[in-house]
Amino acid sequence: MKSGVLIIVSGGVMVICGLIMFYGIQSIPQIEPVQKDFFRAIKHAGTFIGLLGIGVTLAGFLLYLINRNQAPIHEDYVHSDVNK
């Protein structure tokens, strides 16, 4: 597997984990005041991981584009009308 594809997949996993951490906290009906700071830290970490995942995915996509196999350059500069 190429490194660009592997980085794209890991970035996608990071985004999904960040979304789970961010939105999973909102599904808890009641949070006690003692636990509020802990869950707020998890929510902020989810935001951070999700945004990092977007950056990693973009970097993997660019790496994939850079490492693609390019078509060989055909250097035929002689025009067919010149030899007549």
N, C-alpha and C positions, 0 to 999 in steps of 0.2 A: 504494500500500500504506500502510495506517495505521501510525503510528509505534509503537503498542503491539505490533503483530504483528512489526514489524521488530526491536524490542528483545527480544521473546520468542525469535525465531530466533537472534539474536546471543548471547543467554544460553545457549541450547541448544548452540550451537557451542562456547562457552566450557566448558560442562560436559563435553562430549565430548572436547575437547582436554585438559582436566584429567585425565579418566579415562585417556586414552591415555598421558599423561606419568606418571601415578602407577603404573598397572599395567604399562606397557611396561618399566619398570625391573626389575620383579620377574621378567620372563621371561628376563632375561639370566642364563645359568647360572653363570658365574664372573666376578667383578669383582675386578680387581687392587686392592691397597690404595691405590695412588696415585690411581686413578680413583674410589675409593669416595666421597670428598667431593663430587666433581663430580656423580655420579649421585644422591647424597643431596640435593643442591641442586635437581636436576631434579625429584626426587620431591616435595620440599616445595613447589616452584613449581607442580607439578601439583595438589597439594592446595589451594593458595591460589587458583589459577585456577578450579578446580572449584567451590569455595565462593563465589567471586565470581560465577560463572556462575549459580548457584542464586539469588543475590540479584538479579541483573540480570533473570533470568526472572520472578521474583516481581514486580519493579517493572514490567516490561512487561505482565504480566497485570493488575496493578492499574490501570495507565494505559489498557489496553484497556477495562476495566470502566468507568472514569470517562468515557471518550470515546465510549461507545456512544450510538446514537440512542435517545432515550427517547420513549415514547409521549406524545402531547400530552395535557395535562390537560383533562379534560372537566368544566367547572364548571357543573353542573346541580344546584343544591341544592334546587330546588323539588320537594317530594314530590308524587306524583300524587294522594294522598288529600287534600291541603290545598285544592285548587281545587274540590272538590265541594260 
